[in-house]
Amino acid sequence: MIATLDKAKCPGFLCGKEVPKDLFAISYGKLDELRNAASADDPAVECLRILLDISPKEAYSLNVFDVFGFMHFCRRQIEKINELFSSLKVNYSSDELAAGVKDLQFGPFGVLDWYARRMGITNQNEVRDVAWVRIYNCMKNDTEQNNYERRLHKQYMNQAKRR
């Protein structure tokens, strides 16, 4: 039975509501809620509520294969999104690492705060409504710019040493 449930496919509709093809259009706030859904009393019901606005009563009336298929879909999508965010790496120097730069990673709120400051938004909660893809692209741009500036600075330092 479990092996069969593990192969369940995501349905196109649940409770008359269309299941999205992917999670690229959801807000950062919904993405954050989905990441926290695993610790809910009933993660499946929580995911159905977040993405499709399905009540617990409606969720418990669904076919178990459809729910498992939906949960597999959610897990795969969140894994893809997490991989994208994880791919954004700043090349820290040994001095920065020794000083504890890794201690400055503040999780989802840190992302909200960074984006709010970047965009001049005074209320971090407004950032929860921004599409996560937009936030990711800004982070990617800033990371690439930061890495470029580090490489350029290193070039300047090497040139200064040669003189």
C-alpha positions as CSV (number, residue, x, y, z in Angstrom):
1,M,0.0,0.0,0.0
2,I,2.8,2.5,1.0
3,A,4.7,1.7,-2.3
4,T,1.5,2.5,-4.2
5,L,1.0,5.7,-2.4
6,D,4.6,6.7,-3.1
7,K,3.8,6.5,-6.8
8,A,0.7,8.7,-6.6
9,K,0.5,11.4,-9.2
10,C,-0.6,14.9,-8.5
11,P,-4.1,15.6,-9.7
12,G,-5.0,18.6,-11.9
13,F,-7.8,19.6,-9.5
14,L,-8.6,19.2,-5.9
15,C,-12.0,20.2,-4.5
16,G,-12.7,21.9,-7.8
17,K,-9.6,24.1,-7.5
18,E,-6.8,23.8,-10.1
19,V,-3.4,22.6,-8.8
20,P,-0.7,24.8,-10.1
21,K,1.8,23.3,-12.5
22,D,4.7,24.6,-10.4
23,L,5.2,27.0,-7.5
24,F,7.1,29.7,-9.4
25,A,4.2,32.2,-9.1
26,I,3.7,32.0,-5.3
27,S,4.7,34.7,-2.9
28,Y,7.7,34.5,-0.6
29,G,5.2,34.4,2.3
30,K,3.5,31.4,1.0
31,L,6.8,29.7,0.3
32,D,7.8,30.4,3.9
33,E,4.5,28.9,5.2
34,L,5.1,25.8,3.0
35,R,8.6,25.4,4.5
36,N,7.0,25.5,7.9
37,A,4.1,23.2,7.1
38,A,6.2,20.1,7.8
39,S,6.1,20.9,11.5
40,A,2.3,21.4,11.5
41,D,-0.1,18.8,13.2
42,D,-1.2,17.8,9.7
43,P,1.3,18.9,7.0
44,A,-1.0,17.8,4.1
45,V,-3.9,19.8,5.4
46,E,-1.6,22.8,5.9
47,C,-0.2,22.6,2.4
48,L,-3.7,22.3,0.9
49,R,-4.8,25.4,2.9
50,I,-1.8,27.5,1.9
51,L,-1.8,26.7,-1.8
52,L,-5.5,26.0,-2.6
53,D,-7.4,27.5,0.3
54,I,-8.9,24.1,1.1
55,S,-10.4,23.8,4.6
56,P,-9.5,20.8,6.9
57,K,-13.0,19.4,6.4
58,E,-12.6,19.5,2.6
59,A,-9.1,18.0,2.9
60,Y,-10.3,15.0,4.9
61,S,-12.9,14.2,2.3
62,L,-10.2,13.9,-0.5
63,N,-8.9,10.7,-2.0
64,V,-5.8,9.6,-0.2
65,F,-3.9,9.0,-3.5
66,D,-4.7,12.5,-4.6
67,V,-3.4,13.9,-1.3
68,F,-0.2,11.9,-1.5
69,G,0.3,13.0,-5.2
70,F,-0.2,16.6,-4.2
71,M,2.3,16.2,-1.3
72,H,4.9,14.7,-3.6
73,F,4.4,17.6,-5.9
74,C,4.8,20.1,-3.1
75,R,8.0,18.4,-1.8
76,R,9.6,18.3,-5.2
77,Q,8.8,21.9,-5.9
78,I,10.1,23.1,-2.5
79,E,13.3,21.0,-3.0
80,K,13.8,22.7,-6.4
81,I,13.3,26.2,-4.9
82,N,15.6,25.4,-2.0
83,E,18.3,24.2,-4.4
84,L,18.0,27.5,-6.3
85,F,18.4,29.6,-3.1
86,S,21.3,27.3,-1.9
87,S,23.1,27.8,-5.2
88,L,23.6,31.5,-4.3
89,K,27.1,31.4,-2.8
90,V,29.3,34.3,-1.7
91,N,33.0,33.4,-1.8
92,Y,34.0,34.4,1.7
93,S,37.6,35.0,2.6
94,S,39.3,33.0,5.3
95,D,39.4,36.2,7.4
96,E,35.6,36.6,7.0
97,L,35.0,33.0,7.9
98,A,37.2,33.3,11.0
99,A,35.3,36.5,12.0
100,G,32.1,34.5,11.9
101,V,30.4,35.7,8.8
102,K,28.3,32.5,8.7
103,D,26.7,33.6,11.9
104,L,25.0,36.4,10.0
105,Q,22.6,34.1,8.2
106,F,19.2,34.9,9.7
107,G,17.0,32.6,7.7
108,P,13.7,33.6,6.1
109,F,13.3,36.8,8.2
110,G,16.8,37.8,7.1
111,V,15.7,37.5,3.5
112,L,12.6,39.6,4.2
113,D,14.7,42.2,6.0
114,W,17.4,42.3,3.3
115,Y,14.8,42.7,0.4
116,A,12.9,45.3,2.3
117,R,16.1,47.3,2.9
118,R,17.2,46.8,-0.7
119,M,13.9,48.1,-2.1
120,G,13.3,50.8,0.5
121,I,10.3,49.1,2.0
122,T,9.8,50.0,5.7
123,N,7.5,47.2,6.6
124,Q,9.1,43.7,6.1
125,N,5.6,42.1,6.1
126,E,4.9,43.7,2.7
127,V,7.7,41.6,1.3
128,R,5.8,38.5,2.1
129,D,3.5,39.3,-0.8
130,V,6.3,39.6,-3.3
131,A,6.8,36.6,-5.6
132,W,9.7,34.5,-4.4
133,V,11.2,34.4,-7.9
134,R,11.6,38.2,-7.8
135,I,13.4,38.0,-4.5
136,Y,15.6,35.1,-5.7
137,N,16.6,37.0,-8.9
138,C,17.5,40.1,-6.8
139,M,19.6,37.9,-4.5
140,K,21.2,36.2,-7.5
141,N,22.1,39.6,-9.0
142,D,23.5,40.9,-5.7
143,T,25.5,37.8,-5.1
144,E,27.0,37.9,-8.6
145,Q,27.8,41.7,-8.2
146,N,29.3,41.0,-4.7
147,N,31.5,38.2,-6.1
148,Y,32.6,40.4,-9.0
149,E,33.6,43.2,-6.6
150,R,35.5,40.7,-4.5
151,R,37.4,39.4,-7.5
152,L,38.1,43.0,-8.7
153,H,39.3,44.1,-5.3
154,K,41.6,41.0,-5.3
155,Q,43.0,42.1,-8.7
156,Y,43.7,45.6,-7.4
157,M,45.4,44.2,-4.3
158,N,47.6,41.9,-6.5
159,Q,48.5,44.8,-8.7
160,A,49.4,47.0,-5.7
161,K,51.7,44.2,-4.4
162,R,53.6,44.0,-7.7
163,R,54.5,47.7,-7.6
